Amino acid sequence: MTGYLALLRGNRNFRRLWYGQVVSQLGDWLDSIALFTLTLNLTESGQALGLLMLVEFLPGALLGPFAGVLIDRLPRRAVLIASDLGRAALVLLLLLVDGPADTWLLYTAVAGKFAMAAFFEPARSAILPRICARDELPAANAISGATWSAMLALGAAVGGLVAGTLGVTAAFLLDSASFVLSAALIATVRIDERRAPADGLAQGAALGRAAADLGEGLRYVLGRGEIFWLTISKAVWSLGGGVLLLLALFGREVFPLGQDGALSIGLLYAARGIGTGVGPFLALRVGGSGPEFMRRAVAGAFFITGAGYLALSAAPVLGVAALCILFAHIGGSVQWVFSTALLQARVPDRLLGRVFATEYAALTLATALSSYVTGLIRDMGVPPWALAIGLGGVFFVSGAVMVVALWRPWPAAPEVEGAGG
């Protein structure tokens, strides 16, 4: 397997894409802690926080499959740049939120921002096989996953500090600037993308052609057992996605630290980031990058997450709670990174956008519903520790389903199109 440092040093295009990821995701997590604290300040409601999660993730579920059609027909680099610039503008709308009467504007801006992400995330996953050789993909995905985790850890910690001291306005300004810088960095990536001819693109703009392209992608996923289970594995994990809301509840209600619990929320999210950062590297060191091991690890990772959240329910202090969350998200990152790498190695390039967009739609829908239901249950008076037990149980049940699905023998994957860096 290609070494991590060797890949960053030797593959210029991947390195530039990675730079964009670093600054964009750092700003995103600064923004996220500010959003949690702002929403709770405006509403004092767990249901409202669940609704925030719903409007964050529902656009991806609704737009994802159609975004995949465009991603497979347009230059993917252009999609990434347009998405970054659109999100930079939408974040600035959050500066206009000034009281409970403006809550609708907060939800609208967040929904628009995450609608742009429905194009960005699948396009970034789909572009990797065009700039990395096949044997570089496990390392490339591990680096991308670790970067997401490191930026989560750093951004959440700094975001909690910024929101707790300078206020949410500073966090929103930093996030908007990060998207602009990300777009500028991605613009320097040089890639010869083989897209459909111009007349095919014109036809693709028509509803009938778009529906046909969408149908082709869905038939591909549904007609191949291993591809299907790998594609929905993130959605199955996200049935427990209410844990993302749970971190904010533990930080504000159970272990409050700083103004409105912003510091403790940031620390718990930082622990999540550290766990997701080390998970794939530990798993690759233990089992290597063989496809059979990665498939089994995707399923087994659910049980690690479940155990971590069951332990969180009994955590006596903030430090122990952070360690439980760190452990839980070692499993979440292994599931995420390995399922992505396996799909990139198995799916033809012309279908990658649609497959990853289908995956993104499913996982965002599951996360949105799980988060909203978690918020509703919290407002019924169920304490955070009981929610942690329930969500931990969801991961154990989901893991059992994935073990049955992925631990069976599957045919060897055919070679697919790839490109060197």
N, C-alpha and C positions, 0 to 999 in steps of 0.2 A: 504494500500500500504506500502511495506517495506520502512522504513526510510533510508535516504541517508547515514547517518553516520553508522547506524547499518549494512547496506549492506557492506560498506567498511571494517568495523571492523570484521564482521562475515563471510565473504566470501573471503577466502584467494586467490582463483584462480582469482576471479574478481579483487581483489585488485592488484595482480601482473600484470594482463593484463592492468589495468588502469595505473600503473606506466609506463609501456612501452609506452602507448599512450601519457602520459604527456611529456616524453623526446623526443619522435619522432616528435610529432606535434609542440613542441616548436622550434626544429631545422628546421622543414619544413617552418615555417613562417619567421624565420630569413632568410632563403634561398629565399623565395618568394619576399620579398622586394628588395633583392640584384638582383634578376633576372629582376624585372621590371626596376630598375635603369640602370642595365647593358645593357638591350635591347634598352632602349631609348637613352642611350649614344652612342651605336654603330650605330643606324639607324636613330634616330630623326623622327620616323614614327609611327603613330597610327596603320597603317596596320601591321607593323612588330610586334607591341605589340599584335594585334589581332591574328597574326600568332603564337606567343608564346602561347597564350591561346589555339589555335587550336591544336598545338602539345602536349600541356599538357593534353588535354581532349580526343582527337581523339583515342589514343591507347586504352583507356578504352572502347570506343564504339566498336572498332574492335575486341578486345580480350575478352571483358566481358563475352559473352555467353559461349565461350569455356573455359574460366577460371572457370566458374561455374561448368562445368563438372568435372574438376580436383578437385575443392574444395570439391565436394560431394563424391569423391572417395579416396582422399588422406587425411592423418591426417591434420586437419586444423591448428594445432599448427605449424607443419613443414612448411606449406605454409607461415604462418606469418613470421617465422624466415628467410626462404629463401628470401622472398620479402624484408625484412629489410636489409639483408646483400647485396643483389643485388643493392639496392638503395644507400647504403653507398659507394659502388664502383663507381657507375655512377656519383654521385655528384662530386667526385674527378676529373672527366673529365672536369668539368667547370673551374678548375684552369688553363687549357691550353688555354682558350679563351683570346686572347691578342689584338684583333683588329677587324675591320669590316670583314676582310677576314675569320675570324674564326666563323662568325655567324652560319654557317652550323653546327659546332661542338656544339654550345650552343643548337640549336634546337634538334640535335641528342641525346645529353645527357639528355635533358629534356623529350624527347619522351620515352627514355628507362626507366627513373625514373618513369614516370607515367604509363608505361606498367606494371611495378612491382606493382604499386598501384592498378591496375585492379585485381590483385590477393589478395592483402592485405585487402582492405576495405570490399569486400563481405565476405571474410573468417572471419574477425573480427565480422561482424554482425551475421554471421551464427553460430559462436562458442558460442555466449552469451547464447542461450537457453540450451546449454550443461553444462554450469557452473552456471547458475542462475535458480531458480525456477520460475514458470510462474508468480507468484505475485510479483517477484522481477524485472521483465523486464521493467516496466515503470520507476522505479527508476534507474535501470542500464542504460537505454538509456538516461535518463535525465542527469545523471552524465557524461556519455560519450559525450553527446552533449555540456554540460556546459564546460567540459574539453577542447574540440575542440575550444570552444569560448574563454575560458580563455587563452589558448595557442596562439590563434589568436591575442587576445588583447595584451598579454605580448610579444609574439614573433614579432608581427608587430611593436610595439613601440620600442623594443630593436633592432629589425632588421633594422629599419630606422636609429636608432642611430649608430649601428655598420657600416652599409653601408655608412652612411653620414660622419663618422669619421675615422674608421679603414679601410674601403674599403670592396669590395665584397668578396675578398679572405677569410677574417676572417669568414664571414657568411657561406661560402661554407664548410670550415673546421669544423665549429661547427655543421652544418647539418649532415655531414658524420658521425661524432662521435656520434651524437644522435641516428642514426639508429643502430649503433653497440651496444650501450647501451640498446636500445629497444629490440633487438634480445636476448641479454643476460637475460633481465628480463622476456620476454615471455617464454624463455626456462625453467624457474622455475615453470610455470603453470603446474599443474598435472591434467590430464583429461583422462578418459577412453572413447575414441572415438570409437563408433561402426561403422566401415567402411565396405565397400564391401570386400568379400573374395579376396585372392591373385589372383585366376584365373579370377575373375571379373575385377580386376585392369588391368591384362594383356590384356583382351579383350577390356577394356576401352581405351587402348592405340591405338587400331586400329581405323581407320577413320570411319568405318561403325558403330561401337559401340558408338563412341563419338557422331556421328550425331544422333543416336537413343536416347542417353541420353539428348542431347540438345533439340531434338524434344519433349521429354516427359516434360521437364521443360516449354517449350514454350506453349505446349497444356494446361498445368495446369494453367498458367497465363491467357491465352486467353479464357479458358473455364469457368472462374469464375469471374463474373462481379466485385465484390468488390475487389478481389485480383488484378485484372487487373488495376483498377483505383488507388489503393494504390501503385502498382508497378510503374506506370508511373507518379505518382503525382510529384515526384522530377524532372522528365524530363519536365513536363508541367511548373513547376516553373522556370526551367532553360532556357526556351524560352526567359526569361529576363536576362539570365546569362551574357549579356554584361555589367551589372552593375559592375562586377568584374574589367573589363578594365576601366570603368568609374571612379572608385575610384583613379586609377593611373593618369588618365587625370586631374581630379580635383586637385589632390595633386601637380602635376607638372606644370599645365598651369593656373589654376584659383587661387589657394592658395599656391604658392610655398614657402617652408620653408626648409632650410638646403641645402646641396649640391645636385643639380639636383632634388630638391623637395623630397628627400628621407625621411626627417623627416615628412613632411605633408602627404605623402603617407602612412607612418607608422602609423601616428595618425588616419587617416581615416579608415585604416584597423583595428586598435585597437578599434575604435568605433563600427565597425561591430562586432568585437569579443565580446564586452560587451553586445550588443543587443542580439546576439545569445545565450549568456550565461544566461541571465535572462529570456528569452522568455518562455522556457518550464516550469520553476519553477513557474512563474506567472500564466501560463495557468493551471497547475496542481492544484495550490492553488484555482484558481477561479472555475474550473469545475471538478476537480478530475480526476481519471484515468479510468472512465467508457468508454467502447468502442464507444458508440454513441456520447458522447461529443468529444472524440478524432477525430472521423471521421469528424464531423462538423467543428472542429477547423482546421483540415488539409486544408479544402477548404477556410474557412474564413480568414486564415492567409495570403492568397494572397493579400487581400485588404489592410492589414496593410503595406505590402511591397510596394505596388503601391503608397499608400499615402505618405510614407516616401520619395520615389524618386521624386514624384511630388513636394514635399516641398523642396527637395534638389536643384531643378532647380532655386529656388529664394533665396537661402541662401546667405546672404551678406558677411559673414565672415567665417573663418575656423571653429570656435567653433560651430556656428549654423549648418554648413554642417555636422559636426561630430554628432550632436544631431539628425539630420534627418536620417543619416545612421544608427545610433543606433536604432532608432524607426523602421526603415524599416526591420532590420534583427531580431527584436523580432518575426516578422511574419515568416521569413524564417526558423528560428530554430524550431518554433512550428510545421510547416509543416514537417520538416525533422525528428524530434524526434518522433512525434506521428505516422507518417506513418511507420517508422521502427518498433516501438513497436507493432503496429497492425499486421504487417506481421509476426513478430516473434511469436505472439500468435496464428496465424491462419494457418501457412504453416507447413506441416510435416517436421521433421528434415532432412530427406533424400533428400528433394528438396530445402532446404533453400539456399544452395550455388548457385544453378542455378537461383532461383528467385532473390536473391540479386545481382547476376552478371548481370542478364537481366536489373534490375533496374539501376545498375551502368553504363551499356553500354548506355542505353537510356538517362540518365541525362548527361553523359559526351559528348555524341554527340550533344545534345541540347545546352549545355554550349559552346562547341567548335564553333558551327556554329553562335550562337548569338554573341559571343565575336569577331569572325572574321568579321562578318557583321558590328558590331559596329565600329571596327577599320577602315573598308573601308569607312563607312559614315563619320567618323571623318576626314579622309584624303580628303574628298570632300569639306571640309570647314564648316561642321555643328559644331557649338560650343557645348561644354559639357553640358551646361544648356538645350539645345534643345534635346540632346540625353537622358537626364534624364527624360524629359517629355515623350518622345516616349517610353522609357522602362517602365516608370510608367504605361502608358496606356496598355502595353503588360500584366502587372500583373493584371490589372483590368479585361481585357478580359479573361485571363486564369482562374482567380478566378471565374468568372461567369460560365465557363464550369465545373469547379470542384464542385461548389455548386449543379448544376444540377445532376452531377454524384454521389456525396457522401451524399447528404442530404436526399436521399430516404431511406425507410426502407430496411434493408438487413437481411437475416436470421441469427440467432445466430451462432457464430463460433463453430465448433466442438472442442473438446479437442484434443491437439496434444501432441507428445512426448516432455518431458522436463526432466530436471535434476536439482537437487539441488546443491547448492554451498558447 
